[in-house]
Amino acid sequence: MQLSMSEGQSVCKIIGYLKPLLTFNSESIAQRAIDQGKITKGSGVQDNLNQIIQLKEFKKILHREVKARGLNEEDVWRNLGIVYGILSRYAHGNNRHIVLWGRYHPENERAGLVALMKLQARWPSPLGWREEIYH
């Protein structure tokens, strides 16, 4: 069976939307932000993520997370500069719901990741996720 050009493009588009659901990684969040016009394509994934964390909406969510957790916002921001490396450690083999485990992510790191996940949860077709503190 051979697909027409438009059918092939449709299949590629569908795969593009399904890929983030099959494998969680920071590239998928960054690419979704680019596709939705939230940011412009940067020089790499960390650059794209840096644009996301500078969004006013992200900063508001992060501020609420920091306050709710009783953390120092400056400490949380330090972790956000390396969010690509943080997320990449656990990107492989995750074909289900995204889980931010307390045992793998210290509180300051997790607060920034939760804010990122809450932000993308407001976008169309958000990635499913949850936070597990006690495992």
N, C-alpha and C positions, 0 to 999 in steps of 0.2 A: 504494500500500500504506500502510495506516495502522497504527501500533503502539498496543497497549493501554497504559494508564498504567504497568502493571508492566513491560511490555516496554521502554517508553521509559526508565523509570528504570534498567533493567538496561543498556541501551545507554549511557546517560549515565555509569553507574558504570564500564563497560568503557572508555569514552573517557577517563574520569578516571584510570584506571590506565595507559592507554597514553600519555597526553599527556607524562608525564615521559620516556618512552623516545623520543619524537619530537622534543622540544625541551627541551634541558637548560637549566634556569634555577634560580635559588635559590628561587623561589616553589614549585617542585615539591618540593624537599627540605623546605622549611618546612611545606607542606601535608601531606606524607606524615607528618611528625612529629606534626602536629595530629591527623590521621586515626587514627594509631596510639596516641594518648594519651600520647605522649612529652612533649608540651608543651601549654599552653593557647593558644588563639588570642590573639595580641597585637594591638597597634594598627597593625601593618604588618609587612612582610616582614623588615626589619632587626630589629625587636623580636622576631619569632619566631626568627630566627637567633640573636639574643642569648640567648634561652632555651635553644636547642640547645647553644650553646657553654658554658653553665653546667652542663650535665648532667655528673654524676660520670664517666660512661662516656667522654664526649668528653674531659674533662680528662686521664684516664688515657692515652687514645690519643695526645693531643697531647704529653703529657710524653714518651712513648716516641719520637715522631717528632722532637721537639726534641733529645733525647739522641742518637738515632741519627745525626742530621745535624750534631751539634756546634754547635747554635745557642743563642742566648740566648732563654730562654722569654719574657722581658719584651718583647723586640722582636717576637716572633711574635704575642703577645697584642695588640699595638698594631694589627696588620693585621686582626685578627678583628673589631674594632669597625666596620670598613667592608666586611665580607665581601659584603654585598649589592651594593655598587657594583663590587667586584672581579669578582664572578661575572656581573653584568649586562653588562659590557663584551664578553663573548664568548658570550652566550646565544643570539644569533640565528643561525639557519641550521644549527644542530648537530642533525642528525637521525640520528646514529650514536652510537657509543661515545664517552663523555666523555673528552677528552684534556686533561690539565693540562700545557701546554707550558712548558718551562723558559725559552724565549725571551720568553714573555709574562708570566711570573710570577716575580719575584725569590724567592730561596730562603726567606726568612722568610714571605712570602705563601703560597708553595706548600706549606710545611709545614703551615700552618693549613688550607689547602684539602684536602690529602691526609688530614689527621685527620678533617675533616668527611666526606669520601668514605668513609673506612674505617668511620666510625661508621654511616653510612646503609647500608653494605654488610652490616651485621649485622641490619638490619631485613628483614621479609618483602619480596620482590620488589625487591631493591636495583637502583639504576641502575648500569649497567656503566661502568667507567672505567679509565683507566691514566694513569701519569705518564711523560712523555717529557722527559728532561733535556737531551739533546743535539741538538735540532732547531731 
